[in-house]
């Protein structure tokens, strides 16, 4: 008797094992980059969400939290000292950022010039303030801008009156803005220099052949191609100005009257005082959230202005 014939099970040609070489490679890549995302989630994302959560509670960092809703935001916006800190931050931001960007661009052009000697030495010297301790820099400038400091001595030698850099409304702002400008000008100059060196020299040679002078080369070659670097430097400088803390905190603390004086208090100094001096962590968190929103608004304004400038430049060239 013949045995029944069993049909062979069809083998799926398209079926592949789950643990393929491609998936192993992806897992290896994600494993290598995972420490950054894990640390960022712990020390970056979690504090942000906890700050937003804390802004709706009253808490002194010791006792239990009590929900107060939007009361912390009402307390912050009704505090005149908060608005004083906001205005001071904007004023010192403009005073420290605008001259800083102009001087940095001029220094970058000088370092990029073929007539400048010892370029590497100047690059190191210009970058040195950025790696110097902020506290040490502030202490030195506190001596320079003291009532009997070198700056007032020079003003006296020129026949001008002394300026109250430690207590005057504008004197304190000038001193702090000068520190910020001195610290970050060289850093921004190096960024501008990298942008200038990325521009092909053939464009300048072709422009000279066509009869373009230096001003035309600057307006139609250098500035348009340097625009991404200008936008980047302006953006990080604006964010840094809104987060100004160490310079006014140490500088005003040297006078013995505290770092929350109305002449030089900034938003971050106000935040710090609310949390670690007054014990109002809820209002401090609300201030941090408002500072975060203000930073986003200024960043969007910066990008909008940059896009408008790009459109106007493109129209002019057409």
C-alpha positions in Angstrom: 0.0 0.0 0.0 1.4 3.3 -1.1 2.1 5.9 1.7 0.2 9.2 1.3 2.2 12.1 -0.1 2.6 15.0 2.3 2.6 18.4 0.7 5.8 20.4 1.4 5.4 23.5 3.7 6.0 26.6 1.6 9.0 28.7 2.7 8.4 32.4 2.8 11.1 34.0 0.8 10.4 37.5 2.2 10.5 36.6 5.9 13.6 37.7 7.7 14.8 37.2 11.2 13.9 40.0 13.7 17.5 40.6 14.9 19.0 41.7 11.6 22.3 43.3 11.1 20.7 46.7 10.4 18.8 46.7 13.7 21.9 45.7 15.5 23.7 48.6 14.0 20.9 51.0 14.9 20.8 49.7 18.5 24.6 50.2 18.8 24.3 53.8 17.5 21.4 54.6 19.9 23.3 53.1 22.8 26.3 55.3 22.1 24.2 58.5 22.0 21.8 57.5 24.8 23.9 59.0 27.6 23.4 62.5 26.3 19.6 62.1 26.0 19.4 60.5 29.4 21.4 63.3 31.1 19.5 65.9 29.1 16.2 64.4 30.3 17.3 64.4 33.9 19.1 67.7 34.1 17.3 69.6 31.3 13.7 68.5 30.7 12.8 67.5 34.2 13.8 70.9 35.8 11.8 72.7 33.1 8.6 70.8 33.7 9.1 70.8 37.5 9.5 74.6 37.3 6.3 75.0 35.4 4.6 72.7 37.9 6.1 74.5 40.9 4.9 77.9 39.6 1.3 76.9 40.5 2.2 76.1 44.1 3.3 77.9 47.3 6.5 76.2 48.7 9.4 77.2 50.9 11.5 74.1 50.0 10.9 72.6 53.5 7.2 72.2 54.1 4.5 70.7 52.0 3.3 72.3 48.7 0.0 74.1 48.6 -1.8 74.8 45.3 -2.4 78.5 44.6 -3.1 78.5 40.9 -2.1 81.7 39.1 -1.6 83.6 42.3 2.2 83.4 42.0 2.0 85.1 38.6 -0.2 87.8 40.0 2.3 88.4 42.8 5.2 88.7 40.4 3.5 91.0 37.9 2.2 93.2 40.8 5.7 93.6 42.3 7.4 96.9 41.1 10.8 95.4 41.7 10.1 92.7 39.1 9.4 95.3 36.4 12.4 97.2 37.5 14.5 94.1 37.0 12.9 93.6 33.6 13.7 97.2 32.5 17.3 96.9 33.8 17.8 93.6 32.0 16.7 95.2 28.7 18.8 98.3 29.2 22.0 96.4 30.1 21.3 93.9 27.4 21.3 96.7 24.8 24.2 98.5 26.3 26.3 95.4 26.5 25.3 93.6 23.3 25.1 96.3 20.5 28.6 97.7 21.0 29.9 94.2 21.6 28.7 93.0 18.2 30.1 96.0 16.4 33.5 95.8 18.0 33.6 92.0 17.5 32.9 92.5 13.8 35.6 95.1 13.5 38.1 92.9 15.3 37.2 90.0 13.0 37.8 92.0 9.9 41.2 93.2 11.4 42.2 89.6 12.1 41.2 88.5 8.6 43.2 91.2 7.0 46.3 90.3 5.2 48.1 93.3 6.7 47.7 92.2 10.3 50.7 90.4 11.8 50.7 87.9 14.7 47.1 86.8 14.0 47.3 83.7 16.1 48.6 85.7 19.1 45.7 88.2 18.8 43.2 85.3 18.5 44.4 83.9 21.8 44.4 87.2 23.5 40.9 88.1 22.3 39.5 84.7 23.5 41.2 84.9 26.9 38.4 86.9 28.6 35.9 84.2 27.8 37.8 81.5 29.7 38.6 83.8 32.7 36.6 83.3 35.9 33.6 85.6 35.9 34.0 86.2 39.6 37.6 87.2 39.2 36.7 89.5 36.3 33.9 91.1 38.4 36.2 91.7 41.3 38.8 93.4 39.1 36.2 95.6 37.5 34.7 96.4 40.9 38.1 97.9 41.7 38.4 99.8 38.4 34.9 101.2 38.8 35.0 102.0 42.5 34.5 105.5 43.8 38.2 106.0 44.0 39.0 103.6 41.2 41.1 104.1 38.0 38.1 105.1 35.8 37.1 107.9 38.1 40.8 108.9 38.4 41.0 109.2 34.6 37.8 111.2 34.5 39.3 113.5 37.1 42.5 113.9 35.1 40.5 114.9 32.1 38.6 117.5 34.1 35.3 115.6 34.2 33.3 114.8 37.3 33.4 111.4 39.0 30.6 108.9 38.2 28.9 106.9 40.9 29.5 103.5 39.3 28.5 101.7 42.6 25.3 103.5 43.3 24.2 105.7 40.3 21.3 104.5 38.2 23.3 104.7 35.0 26.7 104.2 36.6 25.9 100.7 37.8 24.5 99.8 34.3 27.6 101.2 32.6 29.9 99.2 34.8 28.0 95.9 34.4 27.6 96.4 30.6 31.3 97.0 30.3 32.1 93.7 32.0 29.7 91.8 29.7 31.1 93.5 26.6 34.7 92.9 27.7 34.0 89.2 28.4 32.2 88.3 25.2 33.6 90.6 22.5 36.6 88.3 21.7 34.4 85.2 21.7 32.0 86.7 19.1 35.0 88.0 17.1 36.3 84.5 16.7 32.9 83.4 15.4 32.8 86.3 13.0 36.4 85.4 11.9 35.3 81.8 11.1 32.5 83.2 9.0 34.9 85.6 7.1 37.3 82.8 6.4 34.5 80.7 5.0 33.9 83.2 2.2 35.7 82.2 -1.0 38.4 84.7 -2.1 37.3 84.2 -5.7 34.2 86.3 -5.1 36.3 89.2 -4.0 38.7 88.8 -7.0 35.8 88.7 -9.4 34.2 91.8 -7.8 37.5 93.7 -8.1 37.7 92.8 -11.7 34.2 94.1 -12.2 35.2 97.4 -10.6 33.6 97.0 -7.2 35.2 99.1 -4.4 35.7 98.0 -0.8 32.3 99.3 0.3 30.5 97.5 -2.4 32.4 94.3 -1.6 31.4 94.7 2.1 27.7 95.3 1.3 27.1 92.8 -1.4 29.6 90.0 -0.6 30.8 90.1 3.0 27.6 91.0 4.8 25.1 88.7 2.9 27.4 85.7 3.3 28.2 86.6 6.9 24.5 86.9 7.7 24.1 83.4 9.3 26.9 84.1 11.7 25.5 87.5 12.6 22.1 86.0 13.3 23.7 83.2 15.4 25.8 85.7 17.4 22.9 88.1 17.9 20.7 85.3 19.1 23.1 83.8 21.7 24.0 87.3 22.8 20.3 88.2 23.3 19.7 85.0 25.3 22.8 85.6 27.4 21.8 89.2 28.1 18.4 88.0 29.4 20.2 85.5 31.7 22.6 88.0 33.2 23.3 87.1 36.8 26.9 86.7 38.0 28.2 90.1 37.0 25.5 92.2 38.8 25.3 89.7 41.7 29.0 89.9 42.5 29.5 93.6 41.6 26.6 94.9 43.7 27.5 92.5 46.5 30.9 94.2 46.8 29.3 97.4 47.9 27.8 95.7 51.0 24.2 96.8 50.2 23.2 93.6 48.5 22.6 92.5 44.9 18.9 93.4 44.8 19.3 97.1 44.6 17.1 98.7 41.9 20.0 100.2 40.0 21.4 96.9 38.8 18.9 94.1 39.7 18.2 91.8 36.8 15.4 89.2 36.2 17.7 86.3 37.2 18.9 88.2 40.3 15.3 88.8 41.2 14.5 85.1 40.7 17.4 84.1 42.9 16.5 86.5 45.6 12.9 85.3 45.7 13.9 81.6 46.0 17.0 81.6 48.2 16.6 84.7 50.3 12.9 85.1 50.7 12.1 81.4 50.5 9.3 82.0 47.9 10.1 79.2 45.5 6.6 79.5 43.8 7.1 83.1 42.8 10.6 82.3 41.7 9.4 79.5 39.5 6.7 81.8 38.0 9.5 84.4 37.3 11.5 81.7 35.6 8.6 80.7 33.4 8.0 84.3 32.5 11.7 84.7 31.7 11.5 81.6 29.5 8.5 83.1 27.6 10.3 86.4 27.2 13.3 84.7 25.8 11.2 82.8 23.3 9.5 86.1 22.2 12.8 87.9 21.7 14.3 84.9 19.8 11.2 84.9 17.5 11.6 88.7 17.0 15.2 88.2 16.2 14.4 85.5 13.6 11.6 87.6 12.1 13.9 90.6 11.7 16.6 88.4 10.2 14.1 87.0 7.6 12.9 90.5 6.7 16.5 91.6 6.3 17.2 88.7 4.0 14.1 89.5 1.9 15.1 93.1 1.6 18.6 92.2 0.7 17.4 89.8 -1.9 15.0 92.4 -3.4 17.8 95.0 -3.6 20.1 92.6 -5.3 17.5 91.6 -7.9 
